[in-house]
Amino acid sequence: MVAPLAGRAAGTRSRDGLDGRPAGQQGSVRHPAVVRLGLLALIWGSSFLWIKLAIIASEGATIAATVTYLLPVVAIVLGVLVLGESVTVADLAGIALVLAGVALTRRRAAARATAARPVKAD
């Protein structure tokens, strides 16, 4: 007779779930890592949304969108610093393009804000 799972010691009780728990215990979340991951996603997701809404309220939607454009730049920098990844010419060109776009957007938004201010008469 062939053992239900190859490599299992003789006389041990077989388990029939993918998670390794005995039959009848599947279905309930017993892994604290899953719960912690859910809490982490909830906390960081809601924090990001709150910060993004605060930026929209104070600076406007255009400036808030530029924050989103910077995420790949931050990912490349962290990849180099933390993981030791190498930077390619395409990476540098992409970073330059994103930073130029953000600078142009900020400059244009600042010019609009200056033009929209009422002029005080002396």
C-alpha positions as MATLAB code, in Angstrom:
seq = 'MVAPLAGRAAGTRSRDGLDGRPAGQQGSVRHPAVVRLGLLALIWGSSFLWIKLAIIASEGATIAATVTYLLPVVAIVLGVLVLGESVTVADLAGIALVLAGVALTRRRAAARATAARPVKAD';
ca = [
       0.000    0.000    0.000;
       1.215    3.512   -0.834;
       1.295    6.130    1.925;
      -1.169    9.019    1.402;
       1.656   11.552    1.429;
       5.119   10.561    0.327;
       7.742   11.053    2.991;
       5.275   10.952    5.905;
       6.399    8.891    8.868;
       4.587    5.615    9.387;
       1.845    5.710   11.957;
       1.228    9.454   11.862;
      -2.229   10.779   11.313;
      -2.829   12.036    7.790;
      -4.148   15.483    7.215;
      -6.444   16.345    4.375;
      -6.257   20.111    4.148;
      -3.910   22.273    2.175;
      -3.029   24.230    5.285;
      -1.860   21.164    7.202;
      -4.577   21.200    9.864;
      -6.595   18.068   10.650;
      -9.939   17.563    8.967;
     -12.711   19.579   10.578;
     -10.509   22.536   11.454;
     -10.417   24.079    8.003;
     -12.412   27.199    7.327;
     -11.527   29.258   10.364;
      -8.760   31.820   10.141;
      -6.185   30.773   12.676;
      -3.193   32.358   11.096;
      -2.373   35.602   12.889;
      -0.327   36.690    9.873;
      -3.485   36.898    7.745;
      -5.231   39.030   10.353;
      -2.174   41.239   10.784;
      -1.859   41.687    7.038;
      -5.501   42.748    6.858;
      -5.030   45.245    9.674;
      -1.876   46.582    8.064;
      -3.671   47.074    4.749;
      -6.581   48.780    6.492;
      -4.379   51.126    8.516;
      -1.995   52.071    5.690;
      -4.776   52.282    3.120;
      -6.905   54.570    5.241;
      -3.861   56.648    6.235;
      -2.908   57.112    2.586;
      -6.463   58.117    1.692;
      -6.604   60.611    4.568;
      -3.278   62.176    3.552;
      -4.316   62.307   -0.107;
      -7.603   64.044    0.774;
      -5.722   66.525    2.968;
      -3.391   67.345    0.062;
      -6.374   67.791   -2.270;
      -8.058   70.120    0.227;
      -4.976   72.248    0.795;
      -3.150   72.208   -2.545;
      -5.709   71.075   -5.107;
      -6.198   67.969   -7.216;
      -3.371   68.761   -9.648;
      -0.722   68.807   -6.934;
      -2.212   65.699   -5.325;
      -1.861   63.877   -8.647;
       1.840   64.737   -8.819;
       2.354   62.859   -5.552;
       1.111   59.733   -7.321;
       3.563   60.286  -10.172;
       6.469   60.200   -7.705;
       5.746   56.658   -6.482;
       7.835   54.917   -9.194;
      10.742   57.255   -8.473;
      10.591   56.383   -4.775;
      10.373   52.674   -5.654;
      13.522   52.895   -7.786;
      15.440   54.799   -5.103;
      14.380   52.355   -2.375;
      15.245   49.415   -4.626;
      18.756   50.768   -5.028;
      19.248   51.688   -1.364;
      17.558   48.748    0.339;
      17.812   45.879   -2.133;
      21.021   46.838   -3.910;
      19.417   46.871   -7.348;
      21.226   48.470  -10.251;
      19.968   51.562  -12.044;
      19.699   51.500  -15.816;
      19.761   54.374  -18.258;
      16.044   53.855  -18.822;
      15.458   54.230  -15.061;
      17.381   57.508  -14.986;
      15.530   58.781  -18.060;
      12.207   57.875  -16.458;
      13.131   59.609  -13.205;
      14.183   62.737  -15.123;
      10.954   62.716  -17.123;
       8.775   62.322  -14.029;
      10.634   65.039  -12.100;
      10.435   67.407  -15.071;
       6.702   66.801  -15.353;
       6.181   67.387  -11.642;
       8.264   70.592  -11.787;
       6.270   71.898  -14.755;
       2.999   71.076  -13.037;
       4.059   72.805   -9.816;
       5.291   75.847  -11.737;
       2.071   76.147  -13.708;
      -0.030   75.694  -10.550;
       2.000   78.392   -8.770;
       1.529   80.776  -11.717;
      -2.230   80.213  -11.646;
      -2.356   80.816   -7.890;
      -0.440   84.079   -8.290;
      -2.680   85.238  -11.121;
      -5.823   84.401   -9.160;
      -4.901   86.539   -6.131;
      -6.716   89.835   -5.917;
      -4.537   92.902   -6.304;
      -4.636   95.287   -3.360;
      -5.052   98.946   -4.205;
      -2.826  101.363   -2.282;
];
